[in-house]
Amino acid sequence: MTASADPGGPFTLSHLDVLESEAVHIFREVAGEFERPVILFSGGKDSIVMLHLALKAFAPAPLPFSLLHVDTGHNFPEVIAYRDEVVARHGLRLHVASVQEFIDSGRLRERPDGTRNPLQTVPLLDAIERNRFDAVFGGGRRDEEKARAKERVFSLRDEFGGWDPRRQRPELWQLYNGRHAPGEHVRVFPLSNWTELDVWQYIGREKIDIPAIYYAHEREVFRRSGMWLAAGDWGGPKEGEPVATRQVRYRTVGDMSCTGAVESEAATIEQIIAEIAASRLTERGATRADDKLSEAAMEDRKREGYF
């Protein structure tokens, strides 16, 4: 943590220090209020920063939470390799809820469009119930999407995992209410007040290692619905969708079937920060097809138990 102080003036924290302090407070608050918290960890930049903050909150003690990843089976190989390396490096326990296993057992059906992001809800809720998790940390930020802008830091979910904005509690003066009935649980969002730019500036300041997929690289992609998607086993490209090699990077990572790349030459953290600062589109608005299914796509999924 860094701070600046004018001689004889008030002691002040930087913007990133304030955000870091808030997130550390949230992690410690959850540790004191709940019995079985878990951190959602996909290997994406937000969950990477969230894990970094959690490790910082309890250092030098080991992390008192395990990790949970809902694996669609169509994730980017670079991200899965990064996930496993981080788990091994820090000696963490990782729970994996597999969408493919639910499809194979008949509990879920493959969608006609091939995307599996909407299919994550059932495996997620099954893992929460089976492991009796009562608090689930997520990397959602309010600047990502309008439904997430409604989210509280402590977001109460009912016994079916559903989200009702009318049941959300006020959080004045950073006072968080974790009370919940048997069968309910709370989603916790330590990065709620962060922006995409904050995340990248923090990654740069802390020198956090991230998957190479976030930096500009050459990749075989094809155009669909105005986005560059990566060719893969998930079913793309279709006939009439020629594959081209482009210099791209990813602003967000998820299921390969609905996560688009952006053409970019940003190969360093500094270049990414400059690129994000000049962008007028949020990362999900620019690169996530699953959020474009309808005006209320994200809110509908959250009501069903999505992140």
C-alpha contacts under 8 A as a table, 3 or more apart, distances in Angstrom:
res1	aa1	res2	aa2	distance
1	M	17	D	5.90
2	T	13	L	6.84
2	T	14	S	6.93
2	T	17	D	6.70
3	A	11	F	7.46
3	A	12	T	5.96
3	A	13	L	4.64
3	A	14	S	5.98
3	A	17	D	7.72
4	S	11	F	6.66
4	S	12	T	5.67
4	S	13	L	6.37
4	S	14	S	7.32
5	A	9	G	6.54
5	A	10	P	6.38
5	A	11	F	4.85
5	A	12	T	5.94
6	D	9	G	4.88
6	D	10	P	6.82
6	D	11	F	7.34
13	L	17	D	5.78
13	L	18	V	6.27
14	S	17	D	5.08
14	S	18	V	6.36
15	H	18	V	5.26
15	H	19	L	6.51
16	L	19	L	5.11
16	L	20	E	6.04
16	L	198	D	7.06
16	L	202	Y	6.74
17	D	20	E	4.98
17	D	21	S	5.97
18	V	21	S	5.14
18	V	22	E	6.23
19	L	22	E	5.17
19	L	23	A	6.27
19	L	191	L	7.95
19	L	193	N	7.42
19	L	194	W	7.00
20	E	23	A	5.19
20	E	24	V	6.15
20	E	53	L	7.16
21	S	24	V	5.18
21	S	25	H	6.15
22	E	25	H	5.12
22	E	26	I	6.32
22	E	190	P	7.55
23	A	26	I	5.04
23	A	27	F	6.35
23	A	53	L	6.97
23	A	190	P	4.83
23	A	191	L	6.65
24	V	27	F	5.21
24	V	28	R	6.31
24	V	53	L	6.31
24	V	54	A	6.74
24	V	56	K	7.53
24	V	57	A	5.11
24	V	190	P	7.98
25	H	28	R	5.22
25	H	29	E	6.01
25	H	57	A	7.80
26	I	29	E	4.97
26	I	30	V	6.22
26	I	190	P	6.13
27	F	30	V	5.28
27	F	31	A	6.28
27	F	54	A	6.37
27	F	57	A	6.87
27	F	190	P	7.34
28	R	31	A	5.00
28	R	32	G	6.34
28	R	57	A	6.90
28	R	58	F	7.87
29	E	32	G	5.22
29	E	33	E	6.25
30	V	33	E	5.07
30	V	34	F	5.70
30	V	37	P	7.47
30	V	135	A	7.53
31	A	34	F	5.91
31	A	35	E	7.53
31	A	37	P	7.45
31	A	64	P	7.72
33	E	178	G	6.82
34	F	37	P	6.47
34	F	134	D	6.58
34	F	135	A	6.64
34	F	178	G	7.75
35	E	133	F	7.95
35	E	134	D	6.86
36	R	65	F	7.57
36	R	132	R	6.92
36	R	133	F	4.95
36	R	134	D	5.58
36	R	135	A	6.62
37	P	65	F	5.96
37	P	66	S	7.58
37	P	133	F	5.62
37	P	134	D	5.85
37	P	135	A	4.45
37	P	136	V	5.70
37	P	137	F	7.44
38	V	65	F	5.37
38	V	66	S	5.25
38	V	67	L	5.55
38	V	68	L	6.57
38	V	133	F	6.56
38	V	135	A	6.40
38	V	136	V	5.06
38	V	137	F	6.17
39	I	51	L	7.69
39	I	65	F	6.81
39	I	66	S	6.39
39	I	67	L	4.74
39	I	68	L	5.98
39	I	136	V	5.85
39	I	137	F	4.62
39	I	138	G	6.60
40	L	47	S	6.96
40	L	67	L	5.81
40	L	68	L	4.80
40	L	69	H	5.77
40	L	136	V	6.87
40	L	137	F	5.83
40	L	138	G	5.50
40	L	139	G	7.58
41	F	44	G	7.56
41	F	47	S	5.25
41	F	48	I	7.30
41	F	51	L	7.74
41	F	67	L	5.97
41	F	68	L	5.79
41	F	69	H	5.32
41	F	83	R	7.79
42	S	47	S	6.41
42	S	68	L	7.99
42	S	69	H	5.48
42	S	70	V	7.49
42	S	71	D	7.98
42	S	79	V	7.67
42	S	80	I	7.73
42	S	83	R	6.72
43	G	47	S	6.29
43	G	48	I	6.05
43	G	79	V	5.51
43	G	80	I	6.79
43	G	82	Y	6.34
43	G	83	R	4.92
43	G	211	P	7.72
44	G	47	S	5.56
44	G	48	I	6.07
44	G	79	V	7.13
44	G	211	P	7.96
44	G	252	T	6.90
44	G	253	V	5.87
44	G	254	G	7.78
45	K	48	I	4.93
45	K	49	V	6.21
45	K	199	V	7.82
45	K	210	I	6.85
45	K	252	T	7.39
46	D	49	V	5.22
46	D	50	M	6.09
46	D	139	G	5.26
46	D	140	G	7.61
46	D	191	L	7.96
46	D	199	V	7.13
47	S	50	M	4.82
47	S	51	L	6.04
47	S	138	G	7.31
47	S	139	G	5.37
48	I	51	L	5.23
48	I	52	H	6.21
48	I	210	I	7.53
49	V	52	H	4.99
49	V	53	L	6.20
49	V	199	V	7.24
49	V	203	I	7.15
49	V	208	I	7.89
50	M	53	L	5.18
50	M	54	A	6.23
50	M	139	G	6.50
50	M	190	P	7.27
50	M	191	L	7.29
51	L	54	A	4.96
51	L	55	L	6.14
52	H	55	L	5.27
52	H	56	K	6.22
53	L	56	K	4.97
53	L	57	A	6.05
54	A	57	A	4.99
54	A	58	F	6.66
54	A	63	L	7.09
55	L	58	F	5.65
55	L	59	A	5.94
55	L	62	P	7.48
55	L	63	L	5.85
56	K	59	A	5.26
58	F	61	A	5.51
58	F	62	P	6.81
58	F	63	L	6.32
58	F	64	P	7.96
59	A	62	P	6.67
59	A	63	L	7.74
63	L	66	S	7.73
63	L	92	L	7.75
66	S	92	L	6.50
66	S	93	R	5.10
66	S	94	L	6.11
66	S	95	H	7.56
67	L	92	L	7.36
67	L	93	R	6.11
67	L	94	L	4.70
67	L	95	H	6.02
68	L	94	L	5.71
68	L	95	H	4.63
68	L	96	V	5.82
68	L	97	A	7.43
69	H	94	L	7.39
69	H	95	H	6.31
69	H	96	V	4.95
69	H	97	A	6.20
70	V	96	V	5.89
70	V	97	A	4.66
70	V	98	S	5.98
70	V	99	V	7.15
70	V	120	Q	6.34
70	V	123	P	6.90
70	V	124	L	6.24
71	D	74	H	7.72
71	D	75	N	7.14
71	D	96	V	6.55
71	D	97	A	5.98
71	D	98	S	4.92
71	D	99	V	6.06
71	D	120	Q	7.79
72	T	75	N	6.37
72	T	98	S	6.25
72	T	99	V	4.92
72	T	100	Q	6.58
72	T	116	R	5.96
72	T	117	N	6.89
72	T	119	L	7.79
72	T	120	Q	6.81
72	T	255	D	6.53
73	G	98	S	7.09
73	G	99	V	6.61
73	G	100	Q	5.96
74	H	116	R	7.65
74	H	233	D	7.56
74	H	234	W	6.33
74	H	255	D	5.40
74	H	256	M	5.67
74	H	257	S	7.32
75	N	79	V	7.19
75	N	80	I	6.98
75	N	254	G	6.27
75	N	255	D	5.10
75	N	256	M	5.75
76	F	79	V	5.43
76	F	80	I	6.60
76	F	253	V	7.76
76	F	254	G	7.63
76	F	255	D	7.43
76	F	256	M	6.38
77	P	80	I	5.21
77	P	81	A	6.17
78	E	81	A	5.23
78	E	82	Y	6.21
78	E	211	P	6.46
78	E	212	A	7.34
78	E	213	I	6.88
79	V	82	Y	5.00
79	V	83	R	6.12
79	V	211	P	6.04
79	V	213	I	7.70
80	I	83	R	4.98
80	I	84	D	6.32
81	A	84	D	5.33
81	A	85	E	6.23
82	Y	85	E	5.09
82	Y	86	V	6.20
82	Y	210	I	7.76
82	Y	211	P	6.18
83	R	86	V	5.35
83	R	87	V	6.33
84	D	87	V	5.16
84	D	88	A	6.21
85	E	88	A	5.20
85	E	89	R	6.03
86	V	89	R	5.03
86	V	90	H	6.27
87	V	90	H	5.58
87	V	91	G	5.83
87	V	92	L	5.04
87	V	93	R	7.03
87	V	94	L	7.05
88	A	91	G	5.08
88	A	92	L	6.64
89	R	92	L	7.97
97	A	123	P	5.63
97	A	124	L	6.56
97	A	127	A	6.43
98	S	101	E	5.35
98	S	102	F	6.77
98	S	123	P	6.70
99	V	102	F	5.19
99	V	103	I	6.36
99	V	108	L	7.95
99	V	116	R	7.75
99	V	119	L	6.85
99	V	120	Q	6.36
99	V	123	P	6.31
100	Q	103	I	5.04
100	Q	104	D	6.08
101	E	104	D	5.05
101	E	105	S	6.14
102	F	105	S	5.20
102	F	106	G	6.21
102	F	107	R	5.11
102	F	108	L	5.45
102	F	123	P	7.22
103	I	106	G	5.16
103	I	107	R	5.93
103	I	108	L	4.66
103	I	109	R	5.66
103	I	110	E	6.80
104	D	107	R	7.73
104	D	108	L	7.96
105	S	108	L	7.67
106	G	109	R	6.71
108	L	119	L	7.41
110	E	114	G	6.74
110	E	116	R	7.48
111	R	114	G	5.30
111	R	115	T	6.44
111	R	116	R	7.18
114	G	234	W	6.17
114	G	235	G	6.35
114	G	257	S	6.61
115	T	118	P	7.39
115	T	234	W	7.69
115	T	255	D	7.06
115	T	256	M	7.96
115	T	257	S	5.09
115	T	258	C	6.21
115	T	290	D	7.95
116	R	119	L	5.05
116	R	120	Q	6.89
116	R	255	D	6.57
116	R	257	S	7.49
117	N	120	Q	5.65
117	N	254	G	7.54
117	N	255	D	5.97
117	N	258	C	7.73
117	N	290	D	7.21
118	P	121	T	6.61
118	P	290	D	7.66
118	P	301	R	7.27
118	P	306	Y	7.92
119	L	122	V	6.61
119	L	123	P	7.79
120	Q	123	P	5.68
120	Q	124	L	6.08
120	Q	306	Y	7.33
121	T	124	L	5.13
121	T	125	L	6.17
121	T	301	R	7.99
121	T	304	E	7.34
121	T	305	G	5.85
121	T	306	Y	5.07
121	T	307	F	7.80
122	V	125	L	5.27
122	V	126	D	6.06
123	P	126	D	4.99
123	P	127	A	6.10
124	L	127	A	5.22
124	L	128	I	6.27
124	L	306	Y	7.94
125	L	128	I	5.04
125	L	129	E	6.15
125	L	160	F	7.86
125	L	161	G	6.47
125	L	305	G	7.09
126	D	129	E	5.24
126	D	130	R	5.92
127	A	130	R	5.10
127	A	131	N	5.93
128	I	131	N	5.47
128	I	132	R	5.68
128	I	133	F	5.07
128	I	134	D	7.68
129	E	132	R	4.96
129	E	133	F	6.72
129	E	183	G	7.96
133	F	136	V	6.87
133	F	185	H	7.33
134	D	184	E	7.34
134	D	185	H	4.64
134	D	186	V	6.26
135	A	185	H	5.78
135	A	186	V	4.81
135	A	187	R	5.73
135	A	188	V	6.72
136	V	185	H	7.73
136	V	186	V	6.33
136	V	187	R	4.77
136	V	188	V	5.88
137	F	187	R	5.85
137	F	188	V	4.62
137	F	189	F	5.87
137	F	190	P	7.44
138	G	187	R	6.80
138	G	188	V	6.04
138	G	189	F	5.24
138	G	190	P	7.54
138	G	307	F	6.94
139	G	189	F	5.93
139	G	190	P	7.03
139	G	191	L	6.01
139	G	192	S	7.76
140	G	144	E	7.51
140	G	148	R	7.07
140	G	189	F	6.06
140	G	191	L	6.52
140	G	192	S	6.26
140	G	307	F	7.68
141	R	144	E	5.69
141	R	148	R	6.67
141	R	149	A	7.46
141	R	189	F	7.37
141	R	191	L	5.58
141	R	192	S	4.24
141	R	193	N	6.41
141	R	194	W	6.19
141	R	195	T	6.84
142	R	145	E	6.58
142	R	146	K	7.39
142	R	148	R	5.06
142	R	149	A	4.08
142	R	150	K	7.39
142	R	151	E	7.18
142	R	192	S	5.33
142	R	193	N	6.37
142	R	194	W	7.51
142	R	195	T	7.68
143	D	146	K	7.55
143	D	148	R	7.52
143	D	149	A	6.43
143	D	193	N	7.90
143	D	194	W	7.57
143	D	195	T	5.84
143	D	196	E	7.62
143	D	282	T	7.54
144	E	148	R	6.82
144	E	149	A	7.62
144	E	195	T	7.86
144	E	196	E	7.94
144	E	282	T	6.11
144	E	283	E	6.90
144	E	284	R	6.25
144	E	285	G	7.89
145	E	148	R	5.37
145	E	149	A	6.37
145	E	282	T	7.87
145	E	284	R	7.13
145	E	285	G	7.64
145	E	298	M	7.85
146	K	149	A	4.95
146	K	150	K	6.96
147	A	150	K	5.52
147	A	151	E	7.18
147	A	296	A	7.74
147	A	298	M	6.26
147	A	299	E	5.20
148	R	151	E	5.14
148	R	299	E	7.85
150	K	165	P	7.18
151	E	155	S	6.49
151	E	165	P	7.53
151	E	168	Q	7.87
152	R	155	S	5.28
152	R	168	Q	6.74
152	R	169	R	7.43
152	R	170	P	7.91
152	R	171	E	7.58
152	R	189	F	7.69
152	R	192	S	7.83
153	V	171	E	7.97
153	V	176	Y	7.80
153	V	187	R	7.83
153	V	188	V	5.48
153	V	189	F	4.90
153	V	190	P	6.56
153	V	192	S	6.32
154	F	176	Y	6.49
154	F	177	N	7.08
154	F	178	G	6.84
154	F	186	V	6.21
154	F	187	R	5.93
154	F	188	V	4.78
154	F	189	F	6.77
155	S	163	W	7.73
155	S	168	Q	6.37
155	S	169	R	8.00
155	S	186	V	5.42
155	S	187	R	4.95
155	S	188	V	6.15
156	L	163	W	6.92
156	L	167	R	7.32
156	L	168	Q	6.45
156	L	178	G	7.93
156	L	180	H	7.37
156	L	184	E	7.50
156	L	185	H	6.28
156	L	186	V	4.57
156	L	187	R	6.39
157	R	160	F	7.54
157	R	161	G	5.05
157	R	162	G	5.29
157	R	163	W	5.18
157	R	164	D	7.50
157	R	184	E	5.80
157	R	185	H	5.44
157	R	186	V	5.67
157	R	187	R	7.07
157	R	305	G	7.69
158	D	161	G	5.11
158	D	162	G	5.38
158	D	163	W	6.84
158	D	183	G	7.32
158	D	184	E	4.78
158	D	185	H	6.85
159	E	162	G	7.41
159	E	182	P	7.72
159	E	183	G	4.72
159	E	184	E	4.45
159	E	185	H	7.46
160	F	184	E	7.60
160	F	304	E	7.86
160	F	305	G	7.24
161	G	184	E	7.12
161	G	185	H	7.46
161	G	303	R	7.94
161	G	304	E	6.78
161	G	305	G	4.53
162	G	302	K	6.64
162	G	303	R	4.62
162	G	304	E	4.90
162	G	305	G	4.45
162	G	306	Y	7.88
163	W	302	K	5.82
163	W	303	R	4.46
163	W	304	E	7.04
163	W	305	G	6.46
164	D	167	R	5.57
164	D	168	Q	7.10
164	D	303	R	6.41
165	P	168	Q	5.43
169	R	177	N	7.38
171	E	174	Q	5.62
171	E	175	L	5.35
171	E	176	Y	5.73
171	E	177	N	7.71
172	L	175	L	5.81
178	G	186	V	6.93
180	H	184	E	5.81
180	H	185	H	6.39
180	H	186	V	7.49
181	A	184	E	5.49
181	A	185	H	7.93
189	F	192	S	5.44
190	P	193	N	7.91
191	L	194	W	5.22
194	W	198	D	5.77
194	W	199	V	6.77
195	T	198	D	5.00
195	T	199	V	6.37
196	E	199	V	5.14
196	E	200	W	6.47
196	E	276	I	7.65
196	E	282	T	7.99
196	E	283	E	7.79
197	L	200	W	5.22
197	L	201	Q	6.11
197	L	273	I	6.52
197	L	276	I	6.30
197	L	277	A	6.67
198	D	201	Q	5.11
198	D	202	Y	6.03
199	V	202	Y	5.17
199	V	203	I	6.17
200	W	203	I	4.99
200	W	204	G	6.18
200	W	269	I	7.20
200	W	272	I	7.63
200	W	273	I	6.21
201	Q	204	G	5.07
201	Q	205	R	6.12
201	Q	273	I	6.75
202	Y	205	R	4.97
202	Y	206	E	5.93
203	I	206	E	5.33
203	I	207	K	5.65
203	I	208	I	5.11
203	I	209	D	7.90
203	I	269	I	7.94
204	G	207	K	5.03
204	G	208	I	6.83
204	G	269	I	6.02
204	G	270	E	7.54
210	I	214	Y	7.45
211	P	214	Y	6.21
212	A	215	Y	5.52
213	I	216	A	7.37
213	I	217	H	7.43
213	I	249	R	6.11
213	I	250	Y	6.20
214	Y	249	R	5.30
214	Y	250	Y	4.93
214	Y	251	R	6.39
214	Y	252	T	7.85
215	Y	248	V	7.89
215	Y	249	R	5.29
215	Y	250	Y	7.25
215	Y	266	A	6.21
215	Y	267	A	4.91
215	Y	268	T	6.74
215	Y	272	I	7.83
216	A	247	Q	6.17
216	A	248	V	5.10
216	A	249	R	4.49
216	A	263	E	7.98
216	A	264	S	5.81
216	A	265	E	5.33
216	A	266	A	5.35
216	A	267	A	5.01
217	H	247	Q	5.29
217	H	248	V	5.55
217	H	249	R	6.27
217	H	265	E	7.91
217	H	267	A	7.78
218	E	245	T	6.36
218	E	246	R	5.43
218	E	247	Q	4.43
218	E	248	V	6.17
219	R	230	A	7.57
219	R	245	T	5.41
219	R	246	R	5.65
219	R	247	Q	6.52
219	R	248	V	6.76
220	E	230	A	6.30
220	E	231	A	6.69
220	E	243	V	6.23
220	E	244	A	5.49
220	E	245	T	4.44
220	E	246	R	6.50
221	V	228	W	5.70
221	V	229	L	5.29
221	V	230	A	4.52
221	V	231	A	5.87
221	V	243	V	5.47
221	V	244	A	5.49
221	V	245	T	6.17
221	V	246	R	6.87
222	F	228	W	5.40
222	F	229	L	5.48
222	F	230	A	6.55
222	F	231	A	7.02
222	F	237	P	6.71
222	F	241	E	6.12
222	F	242	P	5.95
222	F	243	V	4.69
222	F	244	A	6.04
223	R	226	G	6.31
223	R	227	M	5.56
223	R	228	W	4.79
223	R	229	L	6.36
223	R	241	E	6.56
223	R	242	P	7.70
223	R	243	V	7.93
224	R	227	M	5.38
224	R	228	W	6.54
224	R	229	L	6.95
224	R	241	E	7.51
227	M	260	G	5.33
227	M	261	A	6.94
227	M	262	V	7.78
227	M	287	T	6.73
228	W	260	G	5.12
228	W	261	A	5.27
228	W	262	V	6.89
229	L	256	M	7.21
229	L	257	S	7.05
229	L	258	C	7.35
229	L	259	T	6.63
229	L	260	G	4.93
229	L	261	A	6.33
230	A	236	G	7.70
230	A	256	M	6.56
230	A	257	S	7.70
230	A	260	G	7.56
230	A	261	A	7.86
231	A	235	G	7.93
231	A	236	G	5.44
231	A	237	P	5.99
231	A	243	V	7.66
232	G	235	G	6.58
232	G	236	G	6.10
232	G	237	P	7.88
232	G	256	M	7.55
233	D	236	G	7.21
234	W	256	M	7.50
234	W	257	S	6.45
235	G	238	K	7.33
235	G	257	S	7.91
236	G	257	S	7.45
237	P	241	E	5.68
237	P	242	P	7.40
237	P	243	V	7.47
238	K	241	E	5.57
239	E	242	P	7.78
246	R	263	E	7.09
247	Q	263	E	5.80
247	Q	264	S	6.15
247	Q	265	E	6.81
248	V	261	A	5.94
248	V	262	V	5.35
248	V	263	E	4.25
248	V	264	S	5.04
248	V	265	E	7.19
249	R	261	A	5.57
249	R	262	V	5.64
249	R	263	E	6.51
249	R	264	S	6.09
249	R	266	A	7.82
250	Y	253	V	6.57
250	Y	260	G	7.11
250	Y	261	A	4.84
250	Y	262	V	6.20
251	R	261	A	7.24
251	R	262	V	7.47
251	R	283	E	5.80
251	R	287	T	7.47
252	T	259	T	7.33
252	T	283	E	6.41
252	T	284	R	7.30
252	T	287	T	7.39
253	V	256	M	7.85
253	V	259	T	6.25
254	G	258	C	7.48
254	G	259	T	5.91
255	D	258	C	5.87
255	D	259	T	6.09
256	M	259	T	5.38
256	M	260	G	7.84
258	C	287	T	7.87
258	C	288	R	5.68
258	C	289	A	4.87
258	C	290	D	5.96
259	T	287	T	5.66
259	T	288	R	4.98
259	T	289	A	6.55
260	G	286	A	7.82
260	G	287	T	4.46
260	G	288	R	6.18
260	G	289	A	7.54
261	A	287	T	6.46
262	V	287	T	7.45
266	A	269	I	7.74
266	A	271	Q	4.88
266	A	272	I	5.28
266	A	275	E	7.33
267	A	271	Q	6.51
267	A	272	I	7.23
268	T	271	Q	5.21
268	T	272	I	6.26
269	I	272	I	5.06
269	I	273	I	6.15
270	E	273	I	5.15
270	E	274	A	6.33
271	Q	274	A	5.11
271	Q	275	E	6.16
272	I	275	E	4.98
272	I	276	I	6.11
273	I	276	I	5.21
273	I	277	A	6.06
274	A	277	A	5.16
274	A	278	A	6.44
275	E	278	A	5.36
275	E	279	S	6.35
276	I	279	S	5.08
279	S	282	T	7.73
281	L	285	G	6.12
281	L	286	A	5.91
282	T	285	G	5.11
282	T	286	A	6.11
283	E	286	A	5.25
283	E	287	T	5.95
283	E	288	R	7.63
284	R	287	T	5.27
284	R	288	R	4.90
284	R	291	D	7.17
285	G	288	R	6.28
285	G	291	D	7.36
285	G	292	K	7.93
288	R	291	D	5.82
288	R	292	K	7.30
289	A	292	K	5.25
289	A	293	L	7.07
290	D	293	L	5.76
290	D	297	A	7.47
291	D	294	S	7.05
291	D	295	E	7.96
291	D	297	A	5.59
291	D	298	M	6.01
292	K	295	E	6.90
292	K	297	A	6.90
293	L	297	A	5.91
294	S	297	A	4.94
296	A	299	E	5.30
296	A	300	D	5.97
297	A	300	D	5.29
297	A	301	R	6.36
298	M	301	R	5.21
298	M	302	K	6.16
299	E	302	K	5.01
299	E	303	R	6.23
300	D	303	R	5.26
300	D	304	E	6.61
301	R	304	E	5.07
301	R	305	G	6.45
301	R	306	Y	5.22
302	K	305	G	5.03
302	K	306	Y	4.41
302	K	307	F	6.28
303	R	306	Y	7.13
